[in-house]
């Protein structure tokens, strides 16, 4: 199932590596990843487009446990976003 996740995370050494490692270990494949600095340079805004068979809600809770992750939100069916436009 495809899903899109929006994260806000600290811009610290190894933060993105930990995010991608957790994603891979939980059985999700990254389709695309967009990273931008937020209004403050020490915070990233990350958008992940994922493909995986597991529940996105459980994965969101796991990402929220990472030290560098500040907020997590997800859209389970990104096709809904396209049809609304």
N, C-alpha and C positions, 0 to 999 in steps of 0.2 A: 504494500500500500504506500502511495506517495504521501508525503506530508511536508509542511514548511514550518520551521522553527525560527523564532526571533529571540535572540539572547542579548543581554547587556552584560559585559564582563570586564574585569580589570585588565589593563594593559600591563601584564607582568611577564617576566621571562618564563617561557614554557607553557603559558596559558592555552594558546591555540593547539599546541601539541597534545596537552591533556584532554582537551575537548575532542580532538579527532581520534585519539586513542580510545576514549570511552565510547565514542560513536561506533568504531570498528568492533570493539569487544562486545557490544550489545547487539551486534548483528545488523546494523544499518549501513547502507551504502550512500555516500555523499554524492548527490547528483550535481550540485553546485553550492558554492560557498562565497558569500560576499562579506567582506570585513571593512568597516569604516571607523575612523576615530569619531567619537561623540563630540559634544560641545566642549568637553574637557579632554585634553590629550591623553589622560591616563585611563580612559574608558573606551572600549570597543563596542560598536553595534554590529552584531553578527546575524546574518540571515543564512540559514541552512535549508537546502532542499534535499530531502532524504527519501530513500526507498528501502523498505524493510517489511518483514512479516510480523514483527512484534508490535505490541501496543505502544503508541506514541505517548500516552499518558504516563506509563511506567518510566519510559525513557526520560520524559520531562522531569519527573521527580529525581531521577538519578543525576541528571545534569545540574539540578538545583543544589545538590550536595557538594559539587565541586567548589573548591575554595575561591576560585576566581570568578565564578558565575554569580551575578547579582540578580538578574531577572530572567525568566524563561516563559515564553508563551508559544503556542503551536496552533496550526490549522491542519486538521486531519485530512481534509479533501481540498487540495489546492485548485482543483478544477472549478470549484465554486467561485474562486476569485476571478478566474478568466471569464466565466459566463456572466458575472455581474458587471463587467466592463463593457 
